[in-house]
Every structure is written in structure tokens, then in C-alpha cells.
Amino acid sequence: MSANESSETACRSEVSPSNNTCSQQELSVTASVISMTVGILSNSLALFILVKSYTRIRIKSKASFLLFASSLVVTDLLGHLIIGSLVLFVYGSHKKWETFDPHRIVCSIFGACMVFFGLSPLLLGSAMAVERCIGVTRPIFHSTALASHHMKRLLGLTWLLAALVAALPVLLWRPYKVQSSRSWCFFHMEEPRDWLDVLLPLLFSTLGLLALLLSIVCNTLTSCALLQARLRRKHHCRGTSYHIEMICQLLAIMLVSCVCWGPLLIHVIIMSIRAKGEPASFSLLVVVRMATWNQILDPWVYILLRKAVLRKIFMLIHSCWGPNSRQLHRWQRSVLRSSVETSNSGAGAPDCRCLGKLPLPDTELKSIA
């Protein structure tokens, strides 16, 4: 029996059913199915694009970025599969937690997954921002000191930190609690019993906000360094185009994370530190649903903000500005020069190797195109 059929049967079997309640439950199930399906398809497409790029790339810093990006998409994909399946299971069981989960095992798994798959993308986004900031501002150090095994260790530590925060409530005998809507589990925040009930959600929100703040700082420094290099006419350096591609993707990820996760993290802090008051189940459910959109929008950053798509956007802007604009021509020369040298370069080449001041002739550009 599907989730929709089971919820409809449950609504009809009640003595005095409410049309509003039944329609809201069916709408929630439908929304969960649609969100899960779209998220899985989007992340699968983005993962295919990233893996294909990772196997073809020869630039070390680009490979490190694609490793983190692929890990982020895999995390989002698993989050959709696991959490979406748990949500459908809860609705299929008519939200009767006392019947299907008397020992709170499912609730503990549900809450731990919510924390792990929520915190991991934020930590991975900040790690990607730090890696790119070092790659752009300190390219020699990045090329010589940060090997691929260092990146893989950092990736493992990021997942380990998120898993530790997710497991803390279970390890400290502060199990996750079924929330007022009875469709999901999270920290015990309403009427906390002691300081541990306050500390655990505060730790989750503080780590998330620090990860967002670190991403903002590092992406700002990286953008300023790239802009400064452009203004100093260093755009003949190899790798400028893929630096721009990666910083566009990082800025988009940062914006999506701030919009989707910022309200939930702030709301959790407010609920944790405030005195006993009215329950805020509806507002908490709203910000949680906003946060789930992060896992849907993240893969579209890698699908849409690729070099080929960015080039078409620049061409569209150029056609709107008119033929007198020279910025597109300069950017196209940089992209072509970068593509040619990337195909001829080795795997351990540094991030930026200047070519010289002479521009490519128009005839050479045509032959490359």
C-alpha cells in the first residue's frame, strides 16, 4: 500500500474525520514524494557531471574542488533517500510512534539523520571555501603542501565531526524527541530538562552558523583576490577561467545555504535559550522545510554554473550591451588559452602560470575554435 492510500484509509476510518486534517496530511505526503523524487534526480544528474569532470581533469586544485563537490552531492543524495524514506514510513504508519517505535529506535535514527545530513553540507561548503581561498591566494603552498591525501583526510574529518554531533544525544542519554507535528524527530528543545538539552541544539546551530560565516569570509577573500588580479591585468595566467567557474559555484552554494539554513539555525538558538513559553511547532516545521530545499538547490549549482553555461550567459549579456563591449572578448581569450594549456599540462601543475603579455591573434583564436 502506498503512503497516499494509507493516509486516505486512516482519514476515512476515523469516527469524525476532519476534511482539513486529511487534506493537509495528503498534501504533506505528496509534497514529500515530489521533493524526494526531484532531489534524487537532481543530485544524480549533478553527480554524473561532477564525476565525469573529475575523471577528465588534470589540474590538481580543480580535482580537489571536484572531490569536495562530489562528496557534497553524494551527501545530499543519501539525505534525500534516507530521510525521505523515513518520512514516508512515518506517514504510512499513520504517525503512531507508540505502535511502530515503542523503544524510540526509529526516532533516534531519524533525528541523527536530520542532524548529520543537515550539518554535513554546511561543513563541506566551508571546507570547499577554505580550499579555494588557499588555492587562489597561496597557489604555491596549495600546490606543494596540500596533497590529495590531505584533502581526503579533511573530507573524512568533516563527515566524522557531523556524525559525532548527530550521535551525541544518543551517547549522552538525551534521545531525540518526536516533534509536535508527529512527522519527524529532532532535539528536545521545548521545556528543556537540564543544561544538556540546551547545549546539544546550541552546538548544532553554532557549528552551522560558524561554517556559514567561514564560507562568507573565505569566498569574499577569494573573490577580492581574483578581482585584484583582473584589475592588475593578470588575466593571462592559466587557470583564471576555472577559478571564476569555481568561485561562482561557491558563491551560489553559500547563498543557498544562508537562505535555506540560516532561518533554522537562528530559530533553534532562539528556542534553546528562551525561557519556557508557547510551543513553536509550526514555525519550526516551516524553517525545516526551507532547509530541505538546500539539498534540492545544491546540485543545480553544478548543473547550471558550469563554464559552458557561464560562457553563454556572458554572450547573452554581450549581445544586450552591444558590439562595443570588450569584456566578453577578453574572457573568451582567457577561457580558450586556459583550455589549451590545461589539455597540455600535467597533473601536478601549479594553479597559475603566466603566459606573457602578447595576446593571441584572431587567426589563432579561429583555428582553436
N, C-alpha and C positions, 0 to 999 in steps of 0.2 A: 504494500500500500504506500502511495506517495505521501509526502508531507502535506500537500494541499488536501488530498482526500481524507487523511486522518484528522486534520484540523476541522474540516467541514463536518465529519461524523461526530466529533466531540461537541461542536456547537449545536447540532441538531438533537443530541442525546440529553442535553440539559433540560431541567424542568421548565425554567423560564429563561430562555436564552435571550441575550441582548443582541440585536442586529448590529449595533455599533461595535461591540466587542468581537463578534465573529468576523465582521468585515475587516477590522483592524488586524486581527490575527492572520487572516488570509493574505492581507496586503503585506504584512511583515514577512510571511513565508515566501511570497512571490518576490519581494524585494531582495531577500537573502539569496534565492536561487539565481536571480538575474545578476546580482553583484558577484556571486561566486563564479558564475559562468564567464562573465566579462573579464573578471580578474584573472582567471586561469588562461583564457585565450590571449589576453594582452601580455601577460608575463611570459607565456610560451613563445609568442612571436618575438618579444624583446630578447629573450634568452637565445633564440635561434640567431638573431642578428649579432648579438654580442659574442657568442661562441664562434661564429663564422669570422668575425673581425679578429678575435683573439688568435685563431689558428693561422691567419694570414699576416699578422702584424710582425714587424721586425724591430720596432723601436722599443727599447726597454721600458721607458716611463709610460708609454701608451699601453704596453702589456700589463703593467702594474695597475693602471687605472681600469682596464677592462676586467682584470681579475676581481677587483672590488665590486665593479658594476655588475658582473655576472653573479657574484655572491649575493648582492642586494636583491637582484631579480629572483634568484632561487629562493631566498628567504621569503620574499613576498608571495611567490607561487605556493610554497609549502604552507604559509599562513592562510592563504585562501582555501587550500584543500582541507587542512586540519580544522581550522576554526569554523569554516563553512559547514563541514560535515557534522561538527558538534552542535551547531545551531539547528540544523535540520533534524538531528536526532532529538534534541530537546523539544522542538515543536511537534515532531512525530509522536513523542511520548506525552503530549498534552501538558507539558511543563510540570508534571507531577514528580518533582525531585524526590519526595519522600518514598515514592514507589520504586523508581528505577535507580536511585542513588542513595540508599539509606546510610552508607558509610562515607559519603561525600568524596568518593574517589573521582567520579566524573567531574565534579565541581572543582576539585584541586587541579586536575589536568586542564580543564577549561580556563581557569584563572591563570595558571602558569603559562599556557599558550598565549593568552591575551597579553601578558607582560613581556614574554620573550619576543614574540613576533611584532610587538609594538616598539620595544626598546632597540632591537637589533637594527632596523633600518636607520634609526637616528644615529646610533653609534657608527654604523658603516658609512653613512653620509659624512660624518665629521672626520672619519679616518681618510676617506677619499679626498676631502678638502685639505687636510694636512699634507697628504702625499703630493697633491698637485701644487700646493704652496711651496713645498721644498723643491719640487721638480722645476718650478719656474724661477724662484728667487735664488736657489742654490743648486744649479744644474750639475756642477762638478761633484759636489758632495752626494747628490742623489744618484749620480751615475756610478760612483766608485764605492760608496759606503753602504747604500741600501740595495742589497741583492734581492733576488726573487724569494729566497727562503725567509728573509726578514719580513717581506710583505705577507707571506703565508702565515708566519707566526703571529703577526699583528692581526690578521684576519681571524685566526683561531682564538686569540685572546679576546677579541671583540665579541665573538659568539659566546665564549666562556663567561665573560662578565654579565652579559644579558641572561644567560642561563642561571647564573648564581643569584641574581636579583629575583628571577622568577621562582627559584626554589626556596628562597629564604622564608616565606610564610609557612611552608610545609616543614622545613627544618626547625623552625622556632616554635612549632605548635601553635601557629596563628593561621589556621586554614582559611582559604578563600571563602567568600560568602556569596550565596545566591542573592542577586540584586532584586529590587522591588518589582521590576517587570517580569521576573522569573524566567527570563530567556537567556541569561548569561551570568557569569561569576567574575568577581573582582575582589579587591581589597575590602576589608571590614573598615569602612570609613564613618558610617552613621553611628553616633554614640559609641566612640571607642572605649574599650575597657581599661587600657593602660597605655603607657608610652610607646610600647611596641606597635600597637595598632595605629599610632600616629606616625611613627618612624618609617614603617615599610612603604606606605604610599608616598611619603615625602621623599624617600630615597629614589623611588621610581621617577617621580616628577622632576626632582633636582638633576638627576643624571640626564634625563631627556632634554631639559632646558639648557644644561651646560653643553650638551652635544650640539644643539641648535646654535648657541652663542659661539662655540668654537668654529662651526661651519661658516657663520657670518663673518667672523674676523679673518679666517684664512682665505675665504673666497674674495673678500674685499682686498686683502693684500695681493692676491694673485691677479685680480683684475687691474689694480693700480700698476703692478709691475708690467703687465702686458701693454697697458695704455702708455706707460712711460717709454717702453721700448719702441712703440709705434711713433710716438712724438719725436723720439731721437733718431728716427729713420733707420731702425734696426730690423725692419720687416723683411730684409733679405736673408735673415737667419733661417736655417732649415728647422722645421717643426713649428713655426708660428701658427700655421693653419690648424694643425691638430690641437695645439694649445687652446686656440679660440674655440674649437669644437668642444673640447672637454670642459672649459670654463662655462660655456653656455649651458651644458648639461648640468654642471654642478650648481649653477645659479638657479636653474629651473627646479632641481631636486630640493634645494634649500627653500625656495619659495613655497613649493608644495608641502614640505614638511612643516614649515611655520604656520601656514594656513590651516592644514589638517590637524596637526598635533598640538599646536600652541594652545588652543582653547581647552583641550582635555587636560593637558599638563597643569595649566593655571587653575582650572576648575578643581582638580584633585588636591592641589595645595590649599586652596580656599576651604574645601570641605574638610581637610585634615586638621587645620589649625583653628578653625572656628569652634565656638562653644556649641553645646547641644542646642539644636534648633530644628526647624522644619526639614523633613527629608527632601532631597532634591533629585529624586529618581528620574523625573522626566528630563530635566536639563542635563543630567549626566548621560542619559541614553542618547540625547541629541548630539553631544560632543563626541561620544564614542562612535556614532555613525559617521560623523565628519572625519574622524581619524581613520576609519576603514577606507575612505576614498584615497588615502595616501598610497595604499597598495595597488589601487587601480590606476592612478595617475602616474606613478613612478615609471612603469615600463614605457609609457607613451613619450616620456622624455627622451629615451634612447631610440625610439622608433621615429620620432619627428625631428629631433635636433641632431641629425647627422650631417656630415659635410655636404653631401649631395643636396639635401633638403635646404640647408642654410645657403648654399650657392644659389638655389632657385629663388629663395627669399630675397637675397641681395640683388638678383637680376630683376625681380619684380619691383623692388624699391628703386633701382636704377631706371627702369622704364617709366616710373612715376616722376622721378626727378628730372629726367630729360637727358639728352646725349652729352651735356657739358660736364657731367659728374665724372671725376676720375677715380673715385674711391673703389668702385667695382673693378675697374681695370687693374688697379694695384693689388686688390685682394685676389683676383683671378691669377695674376702672375705669381703671387706668393703660394697659392694652392698648387699651381702647376709645377713650380720649382720644388715645392715640398714633396709632391707626389713622385717626381722623377728621382729626387735624391733618396727618398725613403725606399724606393724599389731597388736602389743600388747600394744601400747602406747595410751594415752588419747589425747583429742583434745587440751588441754592446755599445753602440754609438752613443755619444752624449746627446743631450736634449737639443742643443743649439750650436750649430757650426756655421759661421758666417761664410757667405759665398763671395762677397766682393761687392763693389758699388755699381758695376755695369749692369744695366737692365737687359733682359732678354729681348732680342729683336722680334719684330712682329712675325717675320717669316718662320722663326724657330717656334714661336707660340702656335702658329697654324699647323706646323708639322707635328708638334706634340699633341694638339687637339685632334 
